[in-house]
């Protein structure tokens, strides 16, 4: 059964309406998204904490990497390029960082605040190969923009 992104967006909007704290918003989004679809094995944020540097933020699932430079991995590529990374096979991605050996595919979306400043990336990992579609990327980007670009 396909994920009902409209229902997910309504739920997240209801839970986050009026909230301005980025960490609280990230924690709520990570939790809601993680439990919305059984394809999602690890769901969370990596925050921009210094030039060219991401650190783990709120997440759901097993442990993640604590620090990721913009120069490494799928999350780094999303932060560096500002483009969504839709990776069907993480083992085929040059420089992939294996934070969890169970990860087979990944969707990483840059997250910007209302001023357009990159504040982090939203990372969804799956233990299934080729788990994500362009629709997943488009709909998750829409939800994140609604929450963080207010």
Residue frames as qw, qx, qy, qz and C-alpha x, y, z in Angstrom:
[[0.000, 0.887, 0.461, 0.000, 0.00, 0.00, 0.00],
 [0.408, 0.510, -0.018, 0.757, 1.36, 3.41, -0.99],
 [0.296, -0.328, -0.449, 0.777, 2.11, 5.97, 1.67],
 [0.035, 0.853, 0.484, 0.190, -0.66, 8.58, 1.98],
 [0.450, 0.095, -0.123, 0.879, 1.49, 11.70, 1.81],
 [0.214, -0.578, -0.198, -0.763, -1.48, 14.06, 2.11],
 [0.730, -0.605, -0.289, -0.129, -2.48, 12.46, 5.41],
 [0.744, -0.181, -0.208, 0.609, 1.15, 12.50, 6.62],
 [0.234, 0.360, 0.030, 0.903, 1.46, 16.18, 5.71],
 [0.442, -0.651, -0.236, -0.569, -1.76, 17.02, 7.59],
 [0.810, -0.486, -0.286, 0.160, -0.59, 15.12, 10.68],
 [0.625, -0.028, -0.127, 0.770, 2.83, 16.76, 10.70],
 [0.015, 0.509, 0.124, 0.851, 1.27, 20.19, 10.14],
 [0.600, -0.665, -0.278, -0.346, -1.13, 19.68, 13.05],
 [0.822, -0.399, -0.217, 0.343, 1.71, 18.56, 15.34],
 [0.582, -0.049, 0.003, 0.811, 4.16, 21.31, 14.37],
 [0.052, 0.784, 0.343, 0.515, 1.86, 24.29, 13.81],
 [0.316, -0.919, 0.004, -0.234, 3.18, 27.30, 15.73],
 [0.810, -0.454, 0.159, 0.336, 6.44, 25.60, 16.76],
 [0.359, 0.902, -0.237, 0.024, 9.64, 27.44, 15.80],
 [0.463, -0.635, 0.614, 0.066, 12.34, 25.39, 17.56],
 [0.553, 0.498, -0.591, -0.313, 14.25, 23.49, 14.84],
 [0.057, 0.244, -0.951, 0.182, 15.18, 20.56, 17.07],
 [0.479, 0.208, 0.653, -0.549, 11.59, 20.07, 18.24],
 [0.667, 0.514, -0.108, -0.528, 10.42, 20.21, 14.62],
 [0.384, 0.468, -0.783, -0.144, 13.09, 17.73, 13.52],
 [0.179, -0.107, 0.918, -0.338, 12.22, 15.30, 16.32],
 [0.595, 0.340, 0.454, -0.569, 8.52, 15.37, 15.44],
 [0.631, 0.559, -0.330, -0.426, 9.07, 14.99, 11.69],
 [0.203, 0.408, -0.890, -0.008, 11.56, 12.12, 12.17],
 [0.333, 0.034, 0.849, -0.410, 9.14, 10.25, 14.41],
 [0.642, 0.445, 0.285, -0.556, 6.08, 10.70, 12.22],
 [0.563, 0.578, -0.481, -0.344, 7.85, 9.83, 8.98],
 [0.022, 0.370, -0.925, 0.089, 9.65, 6.83, 10.48],
 [0.358, 0.142, 0.847, -0.366, 6.41, 5.23, 11.61],
 [0.551, 0.480, 0.036, -0.681, 4.51, 6.09, 8.41],
 [0.786, 0.468, -0.323, -0.245, 5.99, 3.40, 6.16],
 [0.887, -0.347, 0.295, 0.076, 7.65, 0.04, 6.81],
 [0.758, 0.529, -0.056, 0.377, 10.21, 0.75, 4.06],
 [0.037, 0.844, -0.283, 0.453, 11.80, 3.30, 6.40],
 [0.841, -0.147, -0.427, 0.297, 14.50, 1.59, 8.48],
 [0.458, -0.377, -0.218, 0.775, 16.28, 4.75, 9.75],
 [0.119, 0.805, 0.388, 0.432, 14.83, 8.22, 9.58],
 [0.473, -0.715, -0.212, 0.470, 16.48, 11.38, 10.81],
 [0.231, 0.967, -0.017, 0.109, 18.27, 14.64, 10.42],
 [0.699, -0.107, -0.045, 0.706, 21.88, 15.67, 10.11],
 [0.052, -0.964, -0.207, 0.160, 22.26, 19.32, 11.11],
 [0.519, 0.609, -0.129, 0.585, 24.68, 21.87, 9.67],
 [0.614, -0.728, -0.189, 0.238, 26.82, 22.79, 12.70],
 [0.344, -0.652, 0.320, 0.595, 29.88, 24.38, 11.06],
 [0.452, 0.647, -0.369, -0.490, 31.04, 25.15, 7.53],
 [0.583, 0.367, -0.688, -0.228, 30.95, 21.92, 5.49],
 [0.126, 0.134, -0.919, 0.348, 30.02, 19.81, 8.54],
 [0.675, -0.342, -0.332, -0.563, 26.92, 17.84, 9.53],
 [0.040, -0.191, 0.865, -0.463, 26.21, 16.33, 12.95],
 [0.246, -0.350, -0.892, -0.148, 23.47, 13.91, 13.84],
 [0.341, -0.210, 0.156, -0.903, 20.18, 15.39, 14.96],
 [0.655, 0.003, 0.527, -0.542, 16.90, 13.86, 16.02],
 [0.428, 0.255, -0.764, -0.410, 16.30, 10.42, 14.49],
 [0.851, -0.116, 0.315, -0.405, 14.43, 7.13, 14.78],
 [0.902, 0.323, -0.285, 0.009, 16.06, 3.73, 14.30],
 [0.867, -0.226, -0.106, 0.431, 19.47, 2.33, 15.18],
 [0.360, -0.706, 0.098, 0.602, 22.48, 4.52, 15.82],
 [0.591, 0.787, 0.103, 0.146, 23.70, 6.79, 13.03],
 [0.629, 0.237, -0.128, 0.729, 27.02, 8.38, 12.19],
 [0.311, -0.722, -0.338, 0.518, 27.75, 11.23, 14.58],
 [0.021, -0.744, 0.198, 0.638, 29.63, 13.48, 12.14],
 [0.694, 0.413, 0.501, 0.312, 29.50, 13.68, 8.33],
 [0.163, -0.470, 0.234, 0.835, 31.56, 16.15, 6.33],
 [0.574, 0.627, 0.067, -0.523, 29.92, 17.63, 3.23],
 [0.265, 0.603, -0.676, -0.332, 32.65, 15.87, 1.23],
 [0.008, 0.153, -0.988, 0.014, 31.54, 12.32, 2.14],
 [0.182, 0.281, 0.916, -0.223, 28.58, 10.06, 1.63],
 [0.029, 0.581, 0.695, 0.422, 25.03, 10.52, 0.44],
 [0.253, -0.854, -0.385, 0.242, 24.18, 13.03, 3.18],
 [0.371, -0.519, 0.198, 0.744, 27.30, 15.04, 2.40],
 [0.234, 0.191, 0.638, 0.708, 26.39, 15.06, -1.29],
 [0.070, -0.769, -0.610, -0.179, 22.90, 16.40, -0.53],
 [0.328, -0.825, -0.150, 0.435, 24.35, 19.14, 1.68],
 [0.413, -0.333, 0.392, 0.751, 27.16, 19.99, -0.77],
 [0.142, 0.207, 0.663, 0.706, 25.01, 20.13, -3.91],
 [0.335, 0.183, 0.271, -0.883, 21.71, 21.25, -2.40],
 [0.597, 0.124, -0.523, -0.596, 20.04, 18.50, -4.43],
 [0.866, -0.179, 0.281, -0.372, 17.93, 15.53, -3.39],
 [0.111, 0.431, -0.887, -0.121, 19.88, 12.28, -3.42],
 [0.889, 0.043, 0.146, -0.432, 17.79, 9.27, -4.45],
 [0.094, 0.537, -0.836, -0.070, 20.09, 6.24, -4.22],
 [0.887, 0.006, -0.237, -0.395, 18.75, 2.83, -5.25],
 [0.937, -0.066, -0.238, 0.247, 21.91, 0.94, -4.19],
 [0.309, -0.929, 0.201, 0.025, 24.13, 2.56, -1.57],
 [0.778, -0.294, 0.415, 0.370, 26.98, 0.14, -2.35],
 [0.600, 0.473, 0.376, 0.524, 27.18, 1.67, -5.84],
 [0.013, -0.986, -0.091, -0.138, 27.36, 5.25, -4.49],
 [0.617, 0.395, -0.332, 0.594, 30.97, 6.55, -4.53],
 [0.119, 0.348, -0.467, 0.804, 32.12, 7.35, -1.00],
 [0.659, -0.509, -0.352, -0.427, 29.03, 5.93, 0.72],
 [0.076, -0.415, 0.699, -0.578, 29.44, 5.92, 4.51],
 [0.611, -0.247, -0.729, -0.184, 28.08, 2.71, 6.02],
 [0.298, -0.431, 0.432, -0.734, 26.62, 3.99, 9.28],
 [0.739, -0.063, 0.547, -0.388, 24.49, 0.84, 9.39],
 [0.140, -0.232, 0.884, 0.380, 25.31, -2.32, 7.47],
 [0.376, 0.437, 0.805, -0.141, 21.60, -2.97, 6.93],
 [0.299, 0.716, 0.052, -0.629, 21.12, 0.10, 4.70],
 [0.601, 0.214, 0.664, 0.390, 20.53, -0.84, 1.06],
 [0.237, 0.593, 0.401, 0.657, 18.96, 2.33, -0.38],
 [0.285, -0.455, -0.344, 0.770, 18.67, 5.93, 0.72],
 [0.131, 0.791, 0.385, 0.458, 16.75, 9.16, 0.18],
 [0.427, -0.417, -0.255, 0.761, 18.37, 12.37, 1.42],
 [0.138, 0.825, 0.405, 0.368, 16.70, 15.77, 1.11],
 [0.301, 0.168, -0.235, 0.909, 18.35, 19.15, 1.83],
 [0.246, -0.763, -0.586, 0.116, 16.41, 21.14, 4.44],
 [0.255, 0.322, -0.001, 0.912, 16.25, 24.94, 4.29],
 [0.069, -0.510, -0.570, 0.641, 14.81, 27.50, 6.67],
 [0.280, 0.833, 0.449, -0.164, 12.50, 30.35, 5.66],
 [0.006, 0.866, -0.268, -0.422, 15.47, 32.47, 4.57],
 [0.809, 0.540, -0.221, -0.076, 16.69, 29.70, 2.26],
 [0.053, -0.684, 0.705, -0.177, 19.67, 28.82, 4.49],
 [0.748, 0.059, -0.659, -0.052, 20.67, 25.14, 4.55],
 [0.501, -0.598, 0.400, -0.482, 20.03, 23.93, 8.11],
 [0.514, -0.275, 0.807, -0.092, 20.53, 20.21, 7.51],
 [0.434, 0.151, -0.734, -0.500, 19.52, 17.17, 5.53],
 [0.772, -0.104, 0.370, -0.505, 16.73, 14.68, 6.11],
 [0.193, 0.374, -0.890, -0.176, 17.93, 11.12, 5.65],
 [0.864, -0.028, 0.244, -0.439, 15.68, 8.11, 5.13],
 [0.055, 0.408, -0.898, -0.152, 17.41, 4.72, 4.89],
 [0.892, 0.020, 0.003, -0.451, 15.83, 1.45, 3.86],
 [0.492, -0.362, 0.789, 0.061, 17.00, -2.11, 4.38],
 [0.728, 0.448, 0.519, 0.013, 15.46, -2.83, 0.96],
 [0.366, -0.108, 0.454, 0.805, 17.19, -2.12, -2.35],
 [0.040, -0.229, -0.498, -0.836, 15.59, 0.52, -4.60],
 [0.107, -0.496, -0.790, 0.345, 13.00, 1.36, -1.93],
 [0.036, 0.638, 0.239, -0.731, 12.36, 4.98, -2.90],
 [0.448, 0.592, 0.555, 0.374, 10.67, 6.66, -5.83],
 [0.188, 0.279, 0.104, 0.936, 10.71, 10.14, -7.28],
 [0.422, -0.664, -0.387, -0.482, 7.27, 10.59, -5.72],
 [0.701, -0.531, -0.333, 0.339, 8.80, 9.91, -2.28],
 [0.483, -0.050, -0.017, 0.874, 11.42, 12.58, -2.97],
 [0.050, -0.449, -0.309, -0.837, 8.90, 15.11, -4.23],
 [0.545, -0.660, -0.417, -0.306, 6.36, 14.58, -1.45],
 [0.692, -0.464, -0.285, 0.475, 8.93, 14.55, 1.37],
 [0.353, 0.126, 0.053, 0.926, 10.50, 17.72, -0.04],
 [0.251, -0.579, -0.354, -0.691, 7.06, 19.36, 0.01],
 [0.669, -0.635, -0.385, 0.009, 6.44, 18.32, 3.63],
 [0.646, -0.265, -0.171, 0.696, 9.86, 19.52, 4.79],
 [0.169, 0.317, 0.162, 0.919, 9.44, 22.88, 3.06],
 [0.418, -0.664, -0.391, -0.482, 6.06, 23.34, 4.74],
 [0.724, -0.584, -0.297, 0.217, 7.58, 22.69, 8.17],
 [0.645, -0.356, -0.011, 0.676, 10.96, 24.43, 7.97],
 [0.300, 0.227, 0.290, 0.880, 10.50, 27.23, 5.43],
 [0.156, -0.812, -0.562, -0.021, 7.71, 28.98, 7.36]]
